[in-house]
Each structure stands twice: as C-alpha cells, then as structure tokens.
Amino acid sequence: MIEVKKISPTKKNLRKFTQFQIDLYRGNDCYVPPLVSDDVKTLDPKKNPAFDFCEAQCFMAYEGGRPVGRVAAIINNAVNERSGEKSVRFGFLDFEDNPEVSAALMKAVEQWGKERGMTRVIGPLGFTDLDHEGMLIEGFDELSTMATIYNYPYYPEHIERLGYAKDSDWKEFVMDVPDGIPEKMNRVADIVKKRTGLKVKKYTSRKKIKEEYGRALFELVNEAYDQLYEYSPLTDRQIEYYINQYLDLLDLDLVTIIVDEEEKLVGVGISMPSMSRALQKAKGKLFPFGWIPLLKGLKGKNDRVDLLLVAVKPEYQSKGVNALLFQDLIPYYIKRGFKWAESNPEMETNAKVQSQWDYFTHRQHRRRRSYVKNI
C-alpha cells in the first residue's frame, strides 16, 4: 500500500526529500545530482524569496515505510494573476517505476490544488524560471546539465497515463565549438557595432560587475523573458538573492556584457564550464570533499561549456546582438579547449533563438515537456 505524507519544511526533512532523487539515480551515468544544500534552500520558505508570492507543499510517498517517490506542489500567485489561470504546479517529481506511486503523488498535488481553488495542474515547473523545469522526453542517453532535469524514460509514460497532455515543449542543442569565429557571424557582428555603437565590456572583478551591472542584469532578464511560457518576473528581493547566490560563481572570461554608447546594458551572455561530471563526483555534497571536484570542474581541463543565459533587450532582438556576444566568447572557448557547447532549454516555437545555432555544426539532442491537466 502506498502512503503519501506531507513534509514539513524543516532542514532535516528537506534534505531527505532532496536525497531521495540522488539515491534513485545512483549509478546512472547521465544523471547530474544537484547540491543538496541548494535544493534545500530553494524549498525553504525562510530562505527563498519566491515564497513572497508562492505557496508550496512537499509530499513523499512510502511503501512499507520505505520512501518510493516525492513531489512538490507549488502555486505561483504572481503568474496566475498575470495569466488569469488558476494553476497549481508540480515540480521536484521523482518516483520508482510503479504506477501506484506516481498516481498517489499526482493525486496529492491535485487535491492540494483543489483545496486552494485551483482548476488545473501544470508541470514540471519550479517556483520561477530560474528553477529546473520540463520533463525529459527525448535524450535519455545524453549527459544532463546542472541547469536541467534528468528523468527516467518511464516518467512521461506514467504522467500521460494519468491524463496529462502536452502543454509546451523545450528543445536543447549541442554545438561543435569551431576553430575560429564563423565568417558570417564576424561580418554581422562588425556591422552591428558600426550601425548601433554597441560595444563589448569584459570584467576581471566579480565585485565590480556586481556593483555596475548586477541589478541591471536581472532586470534585463525580466525584460527579455517577459513573454516566455509561464514566466515569473523577478522581484527586488529575488534579484538581490540571485546577485548574492550566483554572481560570485561567474567565470569572467565566459561572461560578455553588451552596452550602448551610454553604457546602458543591452545584452548579456553567461556561460561556464560544464559542471556535470564534477557534480556527479560530489554526489550532492560540498563537504567534506565534494568541493574538490567542483573546483576542478571550474578551473581544470574541460571539453564542454554550458550556455547558461543569453538575454537581449526586446528592441535589440533579431538585430545581430547575439553575433556580437559570440564573436567575443568563441575565442575564449577555443583558448580553454572546449569542444562542445550546450544550449539551455528553448521553447520549440522560438525559431529566432534557435536560428543562431545555424552558424555552427549542431544537433538537437534533448527535448522536454510541460504537461497540463484540468482538475
């Protein structure tokens, strides 16, 4: 018999909730575990500023006292107000290959949502777009990234069996890092600079980039991503939270800032060495020795780079700014010995973003899906 229990958000409980996933995928060479401390912080109402406008409940499923599944139910009131929908999200979903377990978990989400007046369930989604989202439906034999969800092939089968249907898909691409800047990209970038007066800024100090463009960077993300699927605009408190959480980790060689003639931020490209193998070695823990492979992943030899974030002001989109970003970044990729670059998930309908990969030898290697069900 499957028993589903509500999990109170204590540090101890949230660590167990997060550890379940790591245990479920032990030995899977494509799975990349999170840092337990990061997921605990995300799920803690006292730590994550998204709880200013979200409410959430974690559930765990047990069989004979043994944990067999987990899920978080999340209501993002800010997004619901923007969309006019009454949606409860499901995220952090993991379960053994037992239809009774997945059914019990999703029933708990649906019931929790109904009790709060929700009329549909969507997911997998987190609190905001900076959390993991989208269930993997293609590319199960590809090494995952630190920014994406990995799941077993049976997950979508279970969800669809429960009456969930496609709401939206994301595509992901892997590109060969070229030996030099593609000629066409170079021409486009040079034309953009001449016509617009835009220029590249590089930094050698994380403190300085935080002071000069930290807030502007996340405000740009709000502008650039505003019309994307289920986008949750970052609040002032969230921006401060993410400035302190992420900007100190930047590899400044791999960060390109584009500004106009008045030094106002127009575009940004942030990439970093792939942390996938390092996170696998760390097994979700920084201490006592997990920090060693992570440091090696950041500073040591690595053949893969993750394209974490590209954001361009709406009025400059489709005007070649992305060519300017990669004109700067590619020489650093070559110098660092990267052979492949991974894109982040992109909406399948976002043709103008995907067209930028035509400059490179590339392939679509993963696809993920958000599901919806009326309740």
Secondary structure, DSSP 8 states (H G I E B T S, - for coil): -EEEEEE---HHHHHHHHHHHHHHTTT-TT-----HHHHHHHH-TTT-GGGGTEEEEEEEEEETTEEEEEEEEEEEHHHHHHH---EEEEEEEEE-S-HHHHHHHHHHHHHHHHHTT--EEEES--SSTTS---EEEE-TTS---TTS----THHHHHHHHTT-EEEEEEEEEEEE--SS--HHHHHHHHHHHHHH--EEE--S-HHHHIIIIIHHHHHHHHHHHTTSTT-----HHHHHHHHHHHGGG--GGGEEEEE-TT--EEEEEEEEE--HHHHHHHTT--TTTTHHHHHHHHHS--SEEEEEEEEE-GGGTTTTHHHHHHHHHHHHHHHHT--EEE---EETT-HHHHGGGGGS-EEEEEEEEEEEEE-
